[in-house]
Amino acid sequence: MRLGRLCAVLPALFLLGCPYDSTTPVAEPGDAPLDERLIGSWRCVSSASEEPHVISFSRVDATEFRAVVHAGDDDPGPFRLKSAKAGAAQLVNVETLEAADKKPWSLARFTLHRADVLQIELAREEPFDQAPSDSPRAVVARALERGELFADWCVCARIREERP
C-alpha cells in the first residue's frame, strides 16, 4: 500500500492534494535519532474519514523505524522511516516496502503534542508540481520556509496496552 494509495483510505487528502511520491528519498538524510516516543501502536483518524486506522512503529536503529499501517480491510502496509533534515528542521523520509511501487518515497513530519497525541503531516504534491525543474530538496527547503510543504494526514492517540 503506497502513500498515494492512502488517498483512498483518507478522503481528506483529496481536498488537500495527494502526498508527493518520489523514486528517491525526498529530503537530505539526517543523523538525528527518530523520537523513541513514537514506538508502539497508535489509533489514527482524519476529519474526512469514518474509519480509524492503526499505525504500529518499531525501532530498527536510532535513525530508522518500521511502521505498519492497518487500514480497514486492506492488507497492512509496511513502511520504512528514515531520519531526514531540511536546514534545522527534523523530518522523516518514508519508504513503502511494497516491491511494485515505482515511487516508494515520501516525506513526513511527526509532531507529538503530548506523550499520547501524535500529528502526522505529509508533504503535498503541489509545491513539487509548481517547480518541476527544481530538485526535490530545493523544493522542500523553499516550501518548508513558506509553510506550504505539509498537509495534515491524521491525528493519533496512543493505544495503551492493557495490564493483567
Secondary structure, DSSP 8 states (H G I E B T S, - for coil): --GGGHHHH-THHHHH--B--BSS-SSEE--S---GGG-EEEEEE-TT-SS-EEEEEEEEETTEEEEEEEETTS--EEEEEEEEEETTEEEEEEEE--TT-SS-EEEEEEEEEETTEEEEEEEBSHHHHT-TTS-HHHHHHHHHHHT-SEEEEEEEEE------
